[in-house]
Amino acid sequence: MSRDENQREEISEAVDSGIDLFTLVQDILRNWWAIILGALAGAMLCYVVANVQYVPEYTTTATFVVGSKDSNYGYSNLSATYTMAQTFEKVLKSNVMKKIICENLGMEDLDAKISTEVMEGTNLLTLSVTADTAKDSIDIIRTIMDHYTEVSIYTVGNAVLNVLEEPQMPYASANPLDARAQAKKGFFAGAAICVALFGLLSVMRNSVKQEKEIEKKLDARSLGAISFEYKYKTLRDVLKHKKSAALIDNPLAGFAFVESYKKLASKVEYQMAKGERKVLVVTSVSENEGKSTVAANLAISLADQGKKVILIDGDIRRPSQFLIFDQKVEDKNELGEFLKGSGTVSDILMKGERPRLFFLGGRNCYSSSTELLYSERFPMLLDGCRKSADYVIIDTPPAGLLGDAQVCAQYADAVLMVVKQNYMLAEDINDILDDFRDNHTKILGVVLNGVKTFASVADNSIGRYYGKYGQYGHYGQYGKYNKNRGK
């Protein structure tokens, strides 16, 4: 099996085991700052440990010629000389020699390393002593040179050691501290540990990462997945910070993005037709899951199929549909004002540029949104919309943050839950789904939004898609369109 085939098999096994490689890599890269901090911490730790544990070592070396008492130049038989040099090597490293060194230098234990090396084919022997101080190393090697004859007299016969090179006092350590190298190792080790940790947390995180996980982890029907789409469509848009609304009728919209909404619209239409349902609430558990964009594109898709659609921006605490559609809204068109008792349905029903698609909403923020939705005018409005349109799509605030979605669902026929890929925990999503069911609300299904893959990122290399439309903040932080109404 080739290397490419092995890699494909490993990827296939990872997918089958439930590990989504893209979200795994994404979760790791999302924590890049923590990985860098972990790497720096590892580098600092290794640097400190290296300095604390560092013990300098000093090495002194002497070179000898193994000779005969009868000759100053060594044995005539080179093979015998080499054998004799090996015998001297054992003598110099013997326990008897170590005992002599301790007695002469007043040491309880010899804390030094004695090594010898015989140059093959010669009668040259090199003696090296490594100790913690330069003084100890020179003292030990001189003691050996002064007393080796006492140990070797009965073992080497008439052989003698003639000094060829005298030992010198070492002024530099033989093992210089390389704390930088240890810090580098600590840096990469710390980074690797953090990567492994975040990878493990990503795998263990019980979020919805793939479309096939919807029905495995959530108590709801899967209505498919929406491909990730970038806000910036061109390089010029990036340079000018010009973000485009992610709508399927944008000429620059991605093919996969458009097709995923066509499939979603077909599934929604099929499920709604089963019970002759018309009014659909589109919500999510938390902010920034893309529910408003899903509601807008679902309305466009149904209208493109020849259906008359009314899109209601039920998020009157923080409206966004007028920004998505670039809809000009006057005070008389405000849904919030209508719910407070002002105006008529004809005043607030707005027609946009798209055929068969109508809009109800506003641009002002109302902090008393829940109370306004509980007014008698809201169910009356929905009854009128139900009679005059094929579908009514209500974009509500996140169901996990406000009760507005639950209020709207009481008057609707079904709820579509938008779940962003790898964003919310499955148990939190199921809690909201159960909350709707406890209120006798039909759950139409769940759509996985903003799905990224390696292929989609490669096809769309510019910008990012999700964020906030316009300059308005989180719930409770009303934007520049807030006129302090309904307070």
Helices and strands as residue ranges (DSSP letters): H 3-16, H 21-30, H 32-53, E 58-68, H 78-92, H 95-105, E 112-118, E 124-131, H 134-152, E 159-165, H 179-204, G 211-213, H 214-217, E 222-227, H 235-239, H 255-274, E 279-284, H 291-304, E 309-313, H 321-324, G 331-333, H 335-339, H 345-348, E 350-351, E 357-360, H 369-373, H 377-388, E 391-395, H 404-411, E 414-420, H 426-438, E 443-451, H 454-459
